Amino acid sequence: MASSFIEAFKFFFIFSFSLGLWTVINLIVTRRNDPYVRGALIIYIFLLLNAPINAYFSLIRAEPIGFLVAIGQNISWIYGPLLAILINRLLLIKTHTFNRTLNFIPFVLFTANQVFQLFHIPFWQYVVLLYLQMGCHLGCALTNAFKHRKQLAKLKTNYRHGSYYWAMHLSFGLGILMLWDLTIVSGLYLGLINSLMFTTVLGCAFSIYISALALLFIYQPQISHQATPETTPDTPTPVIHLVRSIELSEQAASELQIKLEKLIKTHQPHHDPDISLELISKMPK
């Protein structure tokens, strides 16, 4: 490989790693978003940093680092559990912490097996198990999304400035990534893909894509603006007086109380230990 291509790859790998590390730091420092979504993104992006690190060391060392290779080759097992966490938080579906932890066992098991050679499994069985695991998670995600399609449509239309809007895009992107990853694994199994550099570059590209969406999740950009009326030089600009305090009328207070009681009976947010005003505001009225 020409030296110019090697330097270009080094720059690409360093950029992918730097963006991912900066995103992880922002997710840790910024505490205003959903903690479960932030935690899932921190784990995911931190594992995705493996791809640029391993690729960079492969260019400057004779052999890659063993445990980094093991993480990179088994990271597919973590896509499904992360997708489940994102979808459940978007749709306010409560799941137990123990059940979420169980979903990460295949990733830990196969990574440890590759590092310590605990048992032998043929590659075709590995591929079949991966298809089953990803298929189950994708099927559950699509089923829940279809059941709550009205809630997702409302989230997409009315909350475009919120973090959950970008979390929804992260879920969609993760689903596409799972399908693409299954295509790569199938190509490796059938012998259609022989270059590990190709899969490494794709891994770095995925890391940049997820990091960019995660940054949008943290710092929600104002992607839509209300139209402002045109004014002419002869038209005086209206003065807007800020209201410092508002006292509700008895009728307005009564209507709000009825809505609140209906929301409590329907969604029972007081049973969720992680409830917040942001989650309550996104509940369907």
C-alpha positions as CSV (number, residue, x, y, z in Angstrom):
1,M,0.0,0.0,0.0
2,A,1.4,3.4,-1.0
3,S,2.5,5.7,1.8
4,S,0.0,8.4,0.8
5,F,-2.9,5.9,1.2
6,I,-1.5,4.8,4.6
7,E,-1.4,8.4,5.8
8,A,-4.9,9.0,4.5
9,F,-6.2,5.9,6.4
10,K,-4.4,7.1,9.5
11,F,-6.1,10.4,9.4
12,F,-9.5,8.8,8.8
13,F,-9.0,6.4,11.8
14,I,-7.8,9.2,14.1
15,F,-10.7,11.4,13.1
16,S,-13.2,8.5,13.8
17,F,-11.6,7.8,17.2
18,S,-11.5,11.5,18.1
19,L,-15.1,12.2,17.2
20,G,-16.3,9.1,19.1
21,L,-14.2,9.9,22.2
22,W,-15.6,13.5,22.1
23,T,-19.1,12.2,21.9
24,V,-18.6,9.8,24.8
25,I,-17.2,12.7,27.0
26,N,-20.2,14.9,26.1
27,L,-22.6,12.1,26.9
28,I,-21.0,11.6,30.3
29,V,-20.8,15.3,31.2
30,T,-24.3,16.3,29.9
31,R,-26.9,14.9,32.2
32,R,-30.1,16.6,30.9
33,N,-31.1,13.7,28.6
34,D,-32.7,10.3,29.4
35,P,-30.1,8.4,31.5
36,Y,-31.0,5.0,29.9
37,V,-30.5,6.3,26.4
38,R,-27.3,8.1,27.4
39,G,-26.0,4.9,29.1
40,A,-26.7,2.8,26.0
41,L,-25.0,5.3,23.7
42,I,-22.0,5.5,25.9
43,I,-21.5,1.7,25.9
44,Y,-22.2,1.5,22.1
45,I,-19.9,4.4,21.0
46,F,-17.2,3.3,23.5
47,L,-17.2,-0.2,21.8
48,L,-17.2,1.4,18.4
49,L,-13.9,3.1,19.3
50,N,-12.4,-0.3,19.0
51,A,-12.6,-0.2,15.2
52,P,-10.4,2.9,14.6
53,I,-8.0,2.0,17.4
54,N,-7.5,-1.5,16.1
55,A,-7.1,-0.3,12.5
56,Y,-4.5,2.3,13.4
57,F,-2.4,-0.2,15.4
58,S,-2.7,-2.6,12.4
59,L,-1.0,-0.1,10.2
60,I,1.9,0.6,12.6
61,R,2.3,-2.9,14.1
62,A,3.0,-6.2,12.6
63,E,0.0,-7.8,14.3
64,P,-3.3,-6.4,15.6
65,I,-4.1,-6.5,19.3
66,G,-6.0,-9.7,20.1
67,F,-8.7,-8.5,22.5
68,L,-9.5,-5.5,20.2
69,V,-10.0,-7.9,17.3
70,A,-12.3,-10.1,19.5
71,I,-14.4,-7.1,20.4
72,G,-14.6,-5.8,16.9
73,Q,-15.6,-9.2,15.5
74,N,-18.4,-9.8,18.1
75,I,-19.8,-6.2,18.4
76,S,-22.7,-7.3,16.2
77,W,-24.2,-9.1,19.3
78,I,-24.7,-5.7,21.0
79,Y,-26.8,-4.0,18.3
80,G,-30.1,-5.8,19.3
81,P,-30.0,-5.1,23.0
82,L,-29.2,-1.4,22.4
83,L,-32.1,-1.2,19.9
84,A,-34.4,-2.7,22.5
85,I,-33.3,-0.1,25.1
86,L,-33.9,2.8,22.7
87,I,-37.3,1.6,21.5
88,N,-38.5,0.9,25.0
89,R,-37.5,4.3,26.3
90,L,-39.1,6.0,23.3
91,L,-42.4,4.2,23.8
92,L,-42.2,4.4,27.6
93,I,-42.2,0.6,27.9
94,K,-40.9,-0.3,31.3
95,T,-38.4,-3.2,31.4
96,H,-36.5,-4.7,34.3
97,T,-32.8,-4.1,34.6
98,F,-32.1,-7.8,34.9
99,N,-33.8,-8.5,31.6
100,R,-31.7,-5.8,29.9
101,T,-28.5,-7.2,31.3
102,L,-29.3,-10.7,30.1
103,N,-29.4,-9.4,26.5
104,F,-25.7,-8.6,26.7
105,I,-24.6,-12.1,27.7
106,P,-24.0,-13.4,24.1
107,F,-21.6,-10.5,23.4
108,V,-19.6,-11.1,26.6
109,L,-19.6,-14.9,26.0
110,F,-18.4,-14.9,22.4
111,T,-15.8,-12.2,23.0
112,A,-14.4,-14.1,26.0
113,N,-14.4,-17.3,24.0
114,Q,-12.4,-15.7,21.2
115,V,-9.9,-14.3,23.6
116,F,-9.5,-17.4,25.9
117,Q,-10.6,-20.2,23.5
118,L,-13.2,-21.5,25.9
119,F,-15.0,-23.7,23.4
120,H,-15.2,-24.3,19.7
121,I,-18.2,-23.3,17.5
122,P,-18.3,-23.7,13.7
123,F,-18.7,-20.4,11.9
124,W,-22.0,-21.5,10.2
125,Q,-23.5,-22.0,13.7
126,Y,-22.2,-18.7,14.8
127,V,-23.9,-17.0,11.8
128,V,-27.2,-18.8,12.4
129,L,-27.2,-17.8,16.1
130,L,-26.4,-14.2,15.1
131,Y,-29.3,-14.2,12.6
132,L,-31.7,-15.5,15.2
133,Q,-30.6,-13.0,17.8
134,M,-30.8,-10.0,15.5
135,G,-34.0,-11.2,13.9
136,C,-35.7,-11.5,17.4
137,H,-34.7,-8.0,18.4
138,L,-35.7,-6.5,15.0
139,G,-39.0,-8.3,15.1
140,C,-39.8,-7.0,18.7
141,A,-38.7,-3.5,17.8
142,L,-40.9,-3.4,14.6
143,T,-43.9,-4.9,16.5
144,N,-43.7,-2.3,19.3
145,A,-43.2,0.5,16.8
146,F,-46.3,-0.7,14.8
147,K,-48.4,-0.9,18.0
148,H,-47.4,2.6,19.0
149,R,-47.1,4.2,15.5
150,K,-49.4,7.1,16.5
151,Q,-47.2,7.9,19.4
152,L,-44.1,7.8,17.1
153,A,-45.9,10.0,14.5
154,K,-46.7,12.5,17.2
155,L,-43.1,12.5,18.4
156,K,-41.8,13.1,14.9
157,T,-44.3,15.9,14.2
158,N,-44.5,17.8,17.5
159,Y,-41.2,17.2,19.2
160,R,-38.6,17.9,16.6
161,H,-36.5,20.0,19.0
162,G,-36.4,17.3,21.7
163,S,-33.8,14.7,22.4
164,Y,-36.2,11.8,21.8
165,Y,-36.7,12.9,18.2
166,W,-33.0,12.2,17.6
167,A,-33.2,9.1,19.7
168,M,-35.8,7.9,17.2
169,H,-33.4,8.5,14.4
170,L,-30.7,6.6,16.3
171,S,-33.1,3.7,16.6
172,F,-33.8,3.8,12.8
173,G,-30.1,4.0,12.0
174,L,-29.3,1.2,14.4
175,G,-31.9,-1.0,12.6
176,I,-30.4,-0.3,9.2
177,L,-26.9,-0.9,10.7
178,M,-28.0,-4.4,11.9
179,L,-29.3,-5.3,8.4
180,W,-26.1,-4.1,6.8
181,D,-24.0,-5.9,9.4
182,L,-25.8,-9.2,8.6
183,T,-25.0,-8.6,5.0
184,I,-21.3,-8.2,5.8
185,V,-21.3,-11.3,8.0
186,S,-23.0,-13.3,5.2
187,G,-20.4,-12.0,2.7
188,L,-17.6,-13.2,4.9
189,Y,-19.2,-16.6,5.4
190,L,-19.8,-17.0,1.7
191,G,-16.3,-15.8,0.8
192,L,-17.6,-12.8,-1.1
193,I,-15.7,-10.4,1.2
194,N,-12.0,-11.2,1.8
195,S,-10.6,-7.8,2.8
196,L,-10.5,-7.0,6.5
197,M,-9.5,-3.5,5.7
198,F,-12.9,-3.0,4.0
199,T,-14.8,-4.1,7.1
200,T,-12.6,-2.0,9.3
201,V,-13.3,1.2,7.2
202,L,-17.0,0.4,7.3
203,G,-16.8,0.1,11.1
204,C,-15.1,3.5,11.3
205,A,-17.8,5.0,9.1
206,F,-20.5,3.5,11.3
207,S,-18.7,5.0,14.3
208,I,-18.8,8.5,12.7
209,Y,-22.4,8.1,11.8
210,I,-23.6,7.0,15.3
211,S,-21.4,9.7,17.0
212,A,-22.9,12.4,14.8
213,L,-26.5,11.3,15.7
214,A,-25.5,11.1,19.3
215,L,-24.3,14.7,19.3
216,L,-27.6,15.7,17.7
217,F,-29.3,13.8,20.6
218,I,-27.4,15.9,23.1
219,Y,-27.5,19.3,21.4
220,Q,-30.9,19.4,19.6
221,P,-30.6,21.8,16.7
222,Q,-33.5,24.1,15.8
223,I,-34.4,22.4,12.5
224,S,-37.6,24.2,12.0
225,H,-38.5,27.8,12.6
226,Q,-41.9,29.6,12.8
227,A,-42.5,32.0,10.0
228,T,-42.2,35.6,11.0
229,P,-44.5,38.2,9.4
230,E,-42.8,40.6,7.0
231,T,-42.6,44.2,8.2
232,T,-42.2,47.4,6.2
233,P,-40.3,50.5,7.3
234,D,-43.6,52.2,7.9
235,T,-45.0,49.4,10.1
236,P,-44.0,49.7,13.7
237,T,-42.6,46.7,15.3
238,P,-45.0,45.3,17.9
239,V,-43.8,45.5,21.5
240,I,-44.1,42.2,23.3
241,H,-44.5,42.5,27.0
242,L,-43.2,39.6,29.0
243,V,-45.6,38.2,31.6
244,R,-43.8,37.7,34.9
245,S,-46.4,35.7,36.6
246,I,-49.7,34.0,35.7
247,E,-52.6,33.1,37.9
248,L,-54.8,30.3,36.7
249,S,-58.5,30.8,36.7
250,E,-60.7,28.3,38.5
251,Q,-62.0,26.9,35.2
252,A,-58.5,26.4,33.8
253,A,-57.2,24.8,37.0
254,S,-60.2,22.4,37.0
255,E,-59.5,21.4,33.4
256,L,-55.9,20.8,34.1
257,Q,-56.7,18.7,37.2
258,I,-59.1,16.5,35.1
259,K,-56.3,16.0,32.5
260,L,-53.8,15.2,35.1
261,E,-56.0,12.6,36.8
262,K,-56.7,11.0,33.4
263,L,-53.0,10.8,32.6
264,I,-52.2,9.2,36.0
265,K,-55.0,6.6,35.6
266,T,-54.0,5.8,32.0
267,H,-50.2,5.7,32.2
268,Q,-49.5,5.5,35.9
269,P,-46.3,7.5,35.8
270,H,-45.9,7.4,39.6
271,H,-45.0,3.7,39.3
272,D,-41.9,4.5,37.2
273,P,-38.9,5.3,39.5
274,D,-37.2,7.1,36.7
275,I,-40.1,9.4,35.7
276,S,-39.3,12.9,34.9
277,L,-41.1,16.0,33.6
278,E,-39.6,15.4,30.2
279,L,-41.1,11.9,30.0
280,I,-44.5,13.1,31.2
281,S,-44.6,15.9,28.6
282,K,-44.1,13.3,25.8
283,M,-46.9,11.0,27.0
284,P,-50.0,11.0,24.7
285,K,-52.7,13.1,26.1
